Amino acid sequence: MGQPPIPPTPAGTSLTGQTVIVTGGNAGLGLEAARQYITLNASRVILACRSISKGEEAAKYLSTHPTVKSTNPGVEIRVMALDLDDETSVVNFASKVKKELDALDVLLLNGVNYHSNALLALELLPLLESTASQRGQPSRLTFVGSSTHKMHSLNKTPMEKEESVTHRWDDKERYRPMQRYSDSKLMVAAFTQELARHVDPSKVIVNNLCPGMVSTGLNVNLPLWLKPIMWLLRLIRAGTPEVGARTYVYATSVAGTESHGKWLQHNKVAETDVILTESQGQTLMQKAWAEALESAKKLDPSFSEALI
């Protein structure tokens, strides 16, 4: 009943001289991924998180971790404020990054939110592309998705022809907490595919991964009735954060252009839900792209679609 094994990151994988941003990097898989990036000799790792104090605690944990002290004690670990529930915070974070960083090699969108991650991807894409030109190798932009995207609600209640993506997911009458998680991960898969169509993989490799079931603190947000069920399921099937974070490192540092626009599961390119190959899914992708661009232009007067 377990999951396929995830092997250690290949020997020789190196992030020497690279700058990495991890959203939601103060806990769980984000924190463990940050640790692994550091042990791969990243020069600068930025923990983007809502709480600066929790981010500082995470930074201290990383800087004093034995594996960090033994492999990369000189790494620069920074904490920057990013609230994915606040569009203004996303734009402000992106603006600060663009002003203070001269390069960005890896953007790992680990925070659980579709819309804000799409907005952040658009905001920082030009910096990722310019870094690729400096390095002579592609930068990486990776979304964290889930196999639960295949449990979306569109088969039961298809999106109406003129219905906007924003209206669909903001409709309180349709809101179901557990269902919305799957729907948000469908949006991640859809946007990843559409974004990849507009990006040259020789400049930025865009992909989307599922880390599998991992023992993290996500259970605290589950309904009370579901917690014992998930506890038992995780006991039987879940991997450790160390193993789960290997999928992050693989997608952002090992997988090549074959993963561009793709969904990775167990460190292999996998098929997304069939709806994304059908007319409804294609329309969803186009709407997601158009509305994300519109949102970026509205929130950030300096944003230019010509840079995408």
C-alpha positions as CSV (number, residue, x, y, z in Angstrom):
1,M,0.0,0.0,0.0
2,G,3.0,2.3,0.0
3,Q,4.2,4.7,-2.6
4,P,7.0,4.1,-5.2
5,P,10.4,4.8,-3.7
6,I,12.0,8.2,-4.4
7,P,15.7,7.8,-4.8
8,P,18.3,10.2,-3.4
9,T,19.1,13.2,-5.6
10,P,21.7,12.1,-8.2
11,A,25.3,12.6,-7.1
12,G,26.9,15.6,-8.8
13,T,23.7,17.7,-8.7
14,S,24.9,21.2,-7.8
15,L,23.3,24.6,-7.3
16,T,26.6,26.3,-6.9
17,G,26.2,30.1,-7.3
18,Q,22.5,29.9,-7.6
19,T,19.7,31.8,-5.9
20,V,16.6,29.9,-4.9
21,I,13.2,31.2,-3.7
22,V,10.9,28.8,-1.8
23,T,7.4,30.1,-1.0
24,G,6.1,28.6,2.2
25,G,9.7,27.9,3.1
26,N,9.3,28.1,6.9
27,A,7.8,24.7,7.5
28,G,7.1,21.2,6.2
29,L,8.2,20.3,2.7
30,G,9.2,23.9,1.9
31,L,11.6,24.0,4.8
32,E,13.1,20.6,4.0
33,A,13.5,21.5,0.3
34,A,15.4,24.6,1.4
35,R,17.7,22.5,3.5
36,Q,18.4,20.2,0.6
37,Y,19.0,23.1,-1.8
38,I,21.6,24.4,0.7
39,T,23.3,21.1,0.9
40,L,23.6,21.2,-2.9
41,N,25.6,24.4,-2.5
42,A,23.1,27.0,-3.4
43,S,24.6,30.5,-2.7
44,R,21.4,32.1,-1.6
45,V,18.1,30.7,-0.4
46,I,15.1,32.9,0.3
47,L,12.3,31.7,2.5
48,A,9.1,33.6,1.4
49,C,6.6,33.3,4.2
50,R,3.7,35.1,5.8
51,S,5.2,35.3,9.3
52,I,8.6,36.9,9.5
53,S,9.2,35.6,13.0
54,K,8.4,32.0,11.9
55,G,10.7,32.5,8.9
56,E,13.5,33.7,11.2
57,E,13.1,30.6,13.3
58,A,13.3,28.5,10.2
59,A,16.4,30.3,9.0
60,K,18.0,29.7,12.4
61,Y,17.1,26.0,12.2
62,L,18.7,25.8,8.7
63,S,21.9,27.7,9.6
64,T,22.5,25.5,12.6
65,H,21.5,22.2,11.0
66,P,24.5,19.7,10.9
67,T,24.1,19.0,7.2
68,V,24.2,22.8,6.4
69,K,27.2,23.4,8.7
70,S,29.1,20.6,7.1
71,T,28.3,21.3,3.5
72,N,27.6,25.0,3.0
73,P,28.1,27.1,6.1
74,G,28.5,30.3,4.1
75,V,25.1,30.2,2.5
76,E,23.0,33.3,2.6
77,I,19.6,32.6,4.1
78,R,17.1,35.4,3.8
79,V,13.5,35.7,5.0
80,M,11.1,37.8,3.0
81,A,7.4,38.6,3.7
82,L,4.9,37.0,1.4
83,D,1.2,36.5,2.2
84,L,-0.4,34.4,-0.6
85,D,-3.8,35.4,0.6
86,D,-3.1,39.0,-0.2
87,E,-2.5,40.0,-3.8
88,T,-0.9,43.3,-2.8
89,S,1.6,41.3,-0.7
90,V,2.5,39.2,-3.8
91,V,3.1,42.3,-5.9
92,N,5.2,44.0,-3.2
93,F,7.2,40.8,-2.7
94,A,7.9,40.6,-6.4
95,S,8.9,44.2,-6.5
96,K,11.3,43.8,-3.7
97,V,12.9,40.7,-5.3
98,K,13.4,42.5,-8.6
99,K,15.0,45.5,-6.8
100,E,17.3,43.5,-4.5
101,L,18.3,40.5,-6.6
102,D,20.3,40.5,-9.7
103,A,19.5,36.8,-10.4
104,L,17.0,34.2,-9.7
105,D,17.7,30.6,-10.8
106,V,14.9,28.6,-9.0
107,L,11.4,29.7,-8.1
108,L,9.6,26.9,-6.2
109,L,5.9,27.8,-5.7
110,N,5.2,25.6,-2.7
111,G,2.5,27.7,-1.0
112,V,-1.0,26.2,-1.3
113,N,-2.7,28.8,-3.5
114,Y,-3.4,28.9,-7.2
115,H,-4.1,32.5,-8.0
116,S,-1.3,34.2,-6.1
117,N,1.2,31.7,-7.3
118,A,0.2,32.3,-10.9
119,L,0.5,36.0,-10.3
120,L,4.0,35.6,-8.7
121,A,5.1,33.4,-11.6
122,L,4.2,36.1,-14.1
123,E,5.9,38.8,-12.0
124,L,9.2,37.0,-11.7
125,L,9.4,35.3,-15.1
126,P,11.4,38.1,-16.6
127,L,14.0,37.8,-13.9
128,L,14.2,34.1,-14.4
129,E,14.7,34.6,-18.1
130,S,17.4,37.2,-17.7
131,T,19.2,34.9,-15.2
132,A,19.2,32.2,-17.8
133,S,20.8,34.5,-20.3
134,Q,23.5,35.3,-17.7
135,R,24.1,31.6,-16.8
136,G,23.8,30.1,-20.2
137,Q,21.4,27.5,-18.9
138,P,17.6,27.5,-18.1
139,S,16.2,28.8,-14.9
140,R,13.5,26.8,-13.1
141,L,9.9,27.6,-12.3
142,T,8.1,24.8,-10.5
143,F,4.5,24.7,-9.1
144,V,3.6,22.2,-6.4
145,G,0.5,20.3,-7.6
146,S,-1.2,17.1,-6.5
147,S,-2.7,13.9,-7.9
148,T,-5.9,15.1,-6.3
149,H,-6.4,17.5,-9.2
150,K,-8.0,14.5,-10.9
151,M,-10.8,14.7,-8.3
152,H,-11.9,18.1,-9.6
153,S,-15.6,19.2,-9.8
154,L,-15.8,20.2,-13.5
155,N,-17.0,16.8,-14.6
156,K,-20.0,17.1,-12.3
157,T,-20.6,20.8,-12.8
158,P,-19.0,22.0,-16.1
159,M,-17.9,25.6,-16.4
160,E,-20.3,27.7,-18.4
161,K,-19.1,29.0,-21.7
162,E,-19.0,32.7,-20.6
163,E,-18.1,32.0,-16.9
164,S,-14.8,33.4,-15.7
165,V,-12.4,31.3,-13.7
166,T,-12.4,33.9,-11.0
167,H,-16.1,33.9,-10.7
168,R,-16.2,30.1,-10.7
169,W,-13.9,29.7,-7.7
170,D,-15.1,32.7,-5.8
171,D,-18.7,31.5,-5.8
172,K,-19.5,30.9,-2.1
173,E,-22.5,28.8,-2.9
174,R,-20.3,26.3,-4.7
175,Y,-17.6,26.3,-2.0
176,R,-16.7,22.9,-0.5
177,P,-13.4,22.9,1.4
178,M,-12.1,19.5,0.4
179,Q,-13.4,19.9,-3.2
180,R,-11.8,23.3,-3.5
181,Y,-8.3,21.8,-2.8
182,S,-8.7,19.5,-5.8
183,D,-10.0,22.3,-8.0
184,S,-7.1,24.5,-7.1
185,K,-4.7,21.8,-8.0
186,L,-6.5,21.4,-11.3
187,M,-5.9,25.1,-11.9
188,V,-2.2,24.7,-11.1
189,A,-2.0,21.9,-13.7
190,A,-3.9,24.0,-16.3
191,F,-1.9,27.1,-15.7
192,T,1.4,25.3,-15.8
193,Q,0.6,23.9,-19.3
194,E,-0.6,27.2,-20.6
195,L,2.3,29.2,-19.2
196,A,4.8,26.7,-20.7
197,R,3.3,27.5,-24.2
198,H,4.5,31.1,-23.8
199,V,7.9,30.3,-22.4
200,D,11.0,29.1,-24.2
201,P,12.3,26.0,-22.3
202,S,15.9,27.0,-23.1
203,K,15.3,30.0,-20.9
204,V,12.9,28.7,-18.2
205,I,11.7,25.2,-17.6
206,V,8.2,25.3,-16.2
207,N,6.7,22.3,-14.6
208,N,4.4,21.0,-11.9
209,L,4.9,18.2,-9.4
210,C,3.1,16.0,-6.9
211,P,5.2,15.2,-3.9
212,G,3.0,12.2,-3.0
213,M,1.6,11.6,0.5
214,V,4.0,13.1,3.1
215,S,3.8,13.3,6.8
216,T,3.6,17.1,7.4
217,G,1.5,19.5,9.4
218,L,-1.3,19.7,6.8
219,N,-3.5,17.5,8.9
220,V,-4.2,20.4,11.4
221,N,-6.3,22.1,8.7
222,L,-8.6,19.1,8.1
223,P,-12.1,18.7,9.4
224,L,-12.2,16.9,12.8
225,W,-14.0,13.8,11.3
226,L,-11.3,13.4,8.7
227,K,-8.2,13.7,10.9
228,P,-8.2,10.1,12.2
229,I,-8.7,8.7,8.7
230,M,-5.9,10.7,7.3
231,W,-3.7,9.9,10.3
232,L,-4.1,6.1,9.6
233,L,-3.6,6.6,5.9
234,R,-0.5,8.6,6.4
235,L,0.8,6.0,8.9
236,I,0.5,3.3,6.2
237,R,1.4,5.2,3.1
238,A,3.1,8.6,3.8
239,G,6.8,9.3,3.2
240,T,9.0,11.5,5.3
241,P,9.5,15.2,4.5
242,E,13.1,14.4,3.5
243,V,11.8,11.9,0.8
244,G,9.0,14.1,-0.3
245,A,11.3,17.1,-0.7
246,R,13.4,15.1,-3.1
247,T,10.6,15.4,-5.6
248,Y,11.0,19.2,-5.3
249,V,14.7,19.0,-5.9
250,Y,14.2,16.7,-8.8
251,A,11.7,18.9,-10.6
252,T,13.7,22.1,-10.0
253,S,17.3,20.8,-10.5
254,V,17.4,17.4,-12.3
255,A,14.4,17.2,-14.7
256,G,15.2,18.7,-18.1
257,T,13.2,20.2,-20.9
258,E,11.2,17.0,-21.3
259,S,9.4,18.2,-18.2
260,H,8.5,21.6,-19.6
261,G,4.7,22.1,-19.2
262,K,4.4,18.7,-17.7
263,W,3.2,17.2,-14.4
264,L,5.7,15.0,-12.5
265,Q,4.7,12.2,-10.2
266,H,7.2,10.0,-8.5
267,N,9.9,11.9,-10.4
268,K,8.5,10.9,-13.7
269,V,6.5,12.7,-16.3
270,A,2.9,11.6,-15.8
271,E,-0.5,12.3,-17.5
272,T,-2.7,15.0,-16.0
273,D,-6.4,14.6,-15.9
274,V,-8.0,13.9,-19.3
275,I,-10.1,17.0,-19.0
276,L,-7.1,19.1,-19.9
277,T,-6.9,17.4,-23.3
278,E,-10.6,18.1,-24.0
279,S,-12.3,21.3,-25.1
280,Q,-13.5,22.3,-21.6
281,G,-9.9,21.9,-20.3
282,Q,-8.4,23.9,-23.2
283,T,-10.9,26.7,-22.6
284,L,-10.1,26.6,-18.9
285,M,-6.4,27.0,-19.7
286,Q,-7.0,30.0,-22.0
287,K,-9.3,31.7,-19.5
288,A,-6.8,31.1,-16.7
289,W,-4.0,32.7,-18.7
290,A,-6.1,35.7,-19.8
291,E,-7.4,36.4,-16.3
292,A,-4.0,36.0,-14.7
293,L,-2.5,38.5,-17.2
294,E,-5.4,40.9,-16.5
295,S,-4.9,40.5,-12.8
296,A,-1.2,41.3,-13.1
297,K,-1.8,44.4,-15.1
298,K,-4.5,45.6,-12.7
299,L,-2.4,45.1,-9.6
300,D,1.0,46.2,-10.9
301,P,1.1,49.2,-13.3
302,S,4.7,48.3,-14.2
303,F,3.7,44.8,-15.4
304,S,4.1,44.4,-19.2
305,E,2.7,41.5,-21.1
306,A,5.4,42.1,-23.7
307,L,8.0,40.8,-21.2
308,I,6.3,37.4,-21.2
